[in-house]
Every structure is written in structure tokens, then in C-alpha cells.
């Protein structure tokens, strides 16, 4: 019985049937066309903005019963002054209508409060995030590095086996602008906090 466990684990972690690594990422690269994109791996793309920052876009697969979703995580990262680890999640306010965003800190220490105060000091970051259609937004700081991750509702592919179908949800120009603006503003805020 114990000998079967590794093979069951391998079967559980395998990619869903019908998953084509990098196919949805190719379609996303076409949605990002005015910007330079470079393929780093089958499921990883690097987007270089004219302002200089480089955003990594990673493909993520979530298996469901008789279906799977391929979504993309947009990540901007940089260095910061040594501080305790922190994780900050951004959630939308209101369940029926959008009412801005809320920032949820997982740790309570002075450095985390400084980041939260910085986000509240620049309301245009929250206003931009409130217009963005996102699944998850997370800012983490660990070992002298920070990273901002945004997973958008669009820029994803839904694949169903019954009935058989494949649908790509396109990232439109307005949402692309909001997404990239959000990452750039968070990056600028982290640089400002690093120099204070």
C-alpha cells in the first residue's frame, strides 16, 4: 500500500487533460502587443515596459471537475530595506456594487503599518485597483525583496470537457492600462518607502 502512494501523488498533480502549456500565454502576449514580451519558459513571459520595469507573467492551472481554468499572475518585484516579513492582501469592498478596495495586513508591526499608511496616503492606487477586475492582489515583503502579484479575471482560458469547449477571456485595452498602472504605482510607492 505504501508503494502506491508516490504514483497516486503523481496522478493527482498531473496537468488536466486538454491543457496546452503556453497556449493561453501566447494569446495574452497578443493582447499586450504594443509592449515587448519575451518568453522565458513554456509558462513564463517577461513584459518590458517603456518606463523600465519588467513584469513577469506566469501561467497557473486550476483543475475542476470535467474542466480547468488557465489564469495568469502578473508580478512586479524589487529590493527594499531589510524589514520583517509582511503580506498585504487587497480585496474589493461591497458584494453587490464596487465600493473601493480594502487592505488586509496579515502581520501587525511597524514596517507593515508603514506600507499600509503609504497605500492610504496615495488614494489613486486604491482608485485604480477599484476599477480593476481582479481575482487576487497580494503584496509580500520577505528577505529584503518585495513582490506585487495581481491575478486578473480576464487573460484566462476556460476549458470544459462536457460539453467540449475552450474559451479565452481577452484582456481589453482599458483593463490592461489599469493593471499595468496599478503595478507601476505600487512599485513607485515601494521605492519611495525604501528611501524614506
DACORJO-V792392 format. One record per helix or strand of 2 or more residues. SS is the DSSP state (alpha for helix, beta for strand). FROM is the first residue (numbers start at 0). TO is the last residue. If there is no record, write none. Layout:
# DACORJO-V792392
SS;FROM;TO / SS;FROM;TO
This chain:
# DACORJO-V792392
alpha;1;12 / alpha;22;30 / beta;35;40 / beta;43;47 / beta;53;63 / beta;66;78 / beta;85;91 / beta;100;104 / alpha;109;120 / alpha;122;130 / beta;133;141 / beta;144;151 / beta;155;159 / beta;164;168 / alpha;172;194
